[in-house]
Amino acid sequence: MEEKLKLFLCEDDENLGMLLREYLQAKGFDTDLFPDGEAGYRGFLKEKYDLCVLDVMMPKKDGITLVKEIRAVNSEIPIIFLTAKNMKEDILEGFKAGADAYITKPFSMEELVLRIEAIIRRVRGKKVKEQQVYNFGNLKFDTQKQILTIAGQDTKLTTKESELLALLCAHANQILERNHALKQIWVDDNYFNARSMDVYITKLRKLLKADPEIEIINIHGKGYKLIVPTVETED
């Protein structure tokens, strides 16, 4: 029998929190509910969770701060924001803090479950597929350790940087379609996720400048292409 996924739920609205926990448990998720950011962080340190769902606006400790603290403990766990805000800057701040996706209130509980299932599928798929080390030009990229080596100097990439570079490497000298990358890494291809991906593409371009034979180019209306002289992989 497959073990239930354990979810971390942090929501200060008592009624909404209880409804969400009951619904998620009815859908087969083992769910712990916390009423504020401080209680949530203490609870997170005591258990092993598969995914986090948390509100942005909370008393004692807001969601942005909580995500940063969770990321300091676990850089891999998927995080979904629940937010009543619709300002671009607030949503982008959430992504920068380490969120993987967001849902704007009001939302349907079915939508939340579908989002959770999509992220879990992506995470499990990534663990199976990313078993390679890429060597291209003077660069070496270890997808498992998330380390990019340039001229003997190691750079530890963030999870998003690593996922995006791994996709580019897998499509080296081919077009990586923008929507495909967004859905693989950010689940949705909406405006805010697209803006977030642009930021990471810029970061990767700066790192890759160490080898003049390697670059990420834009393919107008389609996506990106990682130009490399040769591509080798190691299992």
N, C-alpha and C positions, 0 to 999 in steps of 0.2 A: 504493500500500500504506500502510495506516495506521501511524503511528509508535507504537512500544511506549510504554506509560506507564512512567515511571521512579519506582520506589519507594525510600524511605528506611526501612531496617529496623534498629532498635537493640535488641538483646536480649543480655543477658549470659550466659544459659544456652547454652553452645556447641552442645550437641546440638539443642536446640529451634531455635536460630537457623539452623543449617545446614539442618534439615528444612524450616523455613518458607521460607528462601530458595530451596531447590530446588523446593518446591511452587509458589511464586509464579512462579518462572521458567518452570516447566512449564505454567503457566496463561497465559503470554504477557507477564508483567510483567518489565521490566528492573529487577533488585533488587540494591541494595548493602547489605551487612550490616556492622554495627559492634558491637563487643563491650561498650562502655560509653559513658556519657554524654559524657565528654571527647572520645573518639575520634569519637563521633557528631557532635558539634558542629563539630569540625574538618572532617569529611567533608561536612557539610551546606553549609558555606561554599564548598566547592570545586565543587559540582555544582548543577544545576537539577532539582528533584524535583517530581513531581505530587502525591504524598501521602506522609505519614509514618506508620509503625507503630512504636511503641516501648513498651518495658516501663517500669513505674513504678519498681520497685525495682532499681536498678543501682549498681555500684560507681563510685567516683570522682565521679560526678555523677548524681543521681537524675532520673527522668523528669519530675517537676514542674519542676525547675530547667531541664532541657533544653528543655521546651516553652516556657517563658517566654523563653528565649534565641532559640529559633527564631521565636517570634512577634515579637520585636524586629527580626528580619531580614525576615521574610515574614509579614504579617498575614493572608494569604489561604489559604495552603496547608492542606488538610485534615489533621487529626491523629487517629489512633486509638490509644488506650491499651490495652496488654495488662496486666492486673493480676491478681495472686493474692489481692488484698485484696477484702473484701466489705463494708467499713465505709462507711456513707453519707457520712461526713465526708471520707474519703479520695477517694471518687469525685467528690463535689462540688468538692473542692479541685482535682481534675484539670480539671474543666470551667471553673472560674474561671481556671485558668492558661492555658486556651486550647484544650483538647481538644475535638474535635467528637463523638467517640463512644468507647465503651470496650467491651472484651470481657473477661470474667472467666475466668481459667484454672481448670480445663482447658476447652478449647474445640476445636471441630472446625476443621480448616483450610478446609473448604468454607464454614463460616460466615464466616470472615475474608474470603474471596474475595467472597462475596455482599455483605458489608458494604462492602468497598472499591468494588465495582461500583456499589452504590446511592449512595454518596457522590459518586463521579465523575459519575454521571448527574445528580445534583442540582446539582453545581457547574457542569457544562456547560449545563444547562437555565437556571440563573440568569444565566449570561453572555449567553444569547440573549434572555431575557425582560426583564431589568432594564435597559431602555434609556430610562428616563423620569425626568423631574423632576416631582414632585408639588407643587402649590400648594394649600394649604387654610387658610382664614382668614388669620392673620398669619404663617403658617409656610410655609417652602419646604424641600423635601427632595430632595436630589440623590442618587439611589440608586447612581450610579456612583462619585462622589467620597465617598459616605458622610457627607455634610455636611447637618446640619439647621440651617437659618437661622431665628432667632427675633428679630423686631424688629431686623434688621440684624446680629445677633450670630451668628457661626458656631460650631457645636458639631460636632466630629469624632466620629462614632459608631464603636463597635467593630463588627466584622463581624457578630456575632450581633445586636446592637442594630439594625443597618442591615437585615439580612435580615428580622427580625421586623417592623420598622416598614414595610418595603416590602410585606410580606404584608397588614398591616393597611390600608395605603393602597389596595392593589389591591382590598380588600373594604370600602372606606369606606362607612359607614352600612349595612353588611350584617354578618351573623354570620360571623366567622372561626372555623371549628370547631377546637377545641383539638387533637384528634388529627391533623388535617390540618397544622396549623402544626408540630407536633412532628415529623411524618414528613418534612415539607419541609425543615426546618432542622436537626433533630437526628437524622434518619433513623428513630429508634425513639421510641415513645410510652410508654417505661417510667417508673417512679417518679422516678429520678434526673434524667432529662431534663426531666420535668414540673416538678420543683423548680427546675431551672436556668432554665426558661422563666419561671416565676413571678418570679424575681429580675429578669430583663430587662424584664418587663412593668412592674414597680415602678419601674425606672430610667426607662423611657419616659414613664410617667405624670408623674414629677417634671419632666421636660423639657417636656412638653406643657402644664403648668400655666401657662406664660407666656401662653397664649391661653385665656380662660375659656369660649370657645365650643367648644373641642375637648377631648375626653376619651376614655379607653378604659374601657368599662364591661364588667362580667362578665355573661355570659348563662348563668344557672345550668344546669348539666348539659350545656352545649353548647360555650361558648368565650368569645370576646370580640367587641366591636363598637367600632370607632373612629367616634365621633360627630363629624362635621365639618359646618360650615355650607354649604360648596360644595366641589366637587372639580374641579380642572383638571389636565391632564397636558400635558407637553411631550415630544416625541420627542428 
